[in-house]
Amino acid sequence: MSDDRPAVCPAPSGYWVAFGYQNHVILTKPPKRKDHKLPGLCGVLARPEEMSNKDERPDCAWCAEQAHTGQVRIVPRPDTV
């Protein structure tokens, strides 16, 4: 008997950071950009040196929804492990 269920791809991993006015999720394998900025799941951009660990700032609603619904798997920030 064959298995007709669609293949399930694992969710990409990402981590929380703070920059600007909110906390955002950055993918652990972000797309390469010429300006070296990293995109949040919501599309905002920041340079790595502008980012700090997640703090008391509000969470970006889009990034939070992606994390809470399992669209992205949250892992520790790579440079803090």
N, C-alpha and C positions, 0 to 999 in steps of 0.2 A: 504494500500500500504506500503510495507516495504522500509526501507532506506538502500540502497546498498552501501552507501558511507563508506569508511574505517574510523574507529575511529581515531581521531587526538589526540595525546598525547601532553600536553603542553610542551613547550621548557624548559629545565632545566635552572635554574638561576645561574649566576656567576657574578663576580666583577673583575674590573681591579686592578692590583697591579704592582709595579715596583720592579724588582730585576735583577741582572746581567746587561746586556747591553740593555734590552728592557722592555716594559710593556707587561704583560701577563694577561690572564683571568683565574681565579681560580673558580671552581664550589663551590657553597655555601654548597653543601653536597658532599665533595670529598671522594674518596675511602680511607679507613683506611689503613695506612702503618705502619709497625713496626718501621721504622726510623723516623716517625712523619713528614716527608716531605710532602708538598702539590704539586700535579702535576698541571701544566698549561694545558690548552686544547691541546696544542701542544706537551705535554709530558715532558717538562723540569721540574725539581724538585728543590724545595727550602724549607728551614725551615721557619716557620711563622715569626720568629724574623729577618730574612733577607729581609723581604718584607716591602715596604713602599707604600704610596699612589701613584697612577699613576702620572707621571711627564713628563718632556720634552724629555725623552728617546723615541726612535722610538717604535711604536707598533709592536709586533710580527705579521707577515703577516698571519699566520694560525689562531691565536686567533682573529685578527681583522676580517678576513673573516667570521669566525663562528658568531661573534657578529653582523656584518653588514647584514648577510643573515638570521638572526633570528634563527639560530641553538641553540643559547643560549640567554637568556633574561638577560640583564645587570641590576644589582641592586646595591645599595650602599654597600660598604664594611661593613660587619657585625660589626666589632670592632670600626667603626667610626660613627655609627648611634646614 
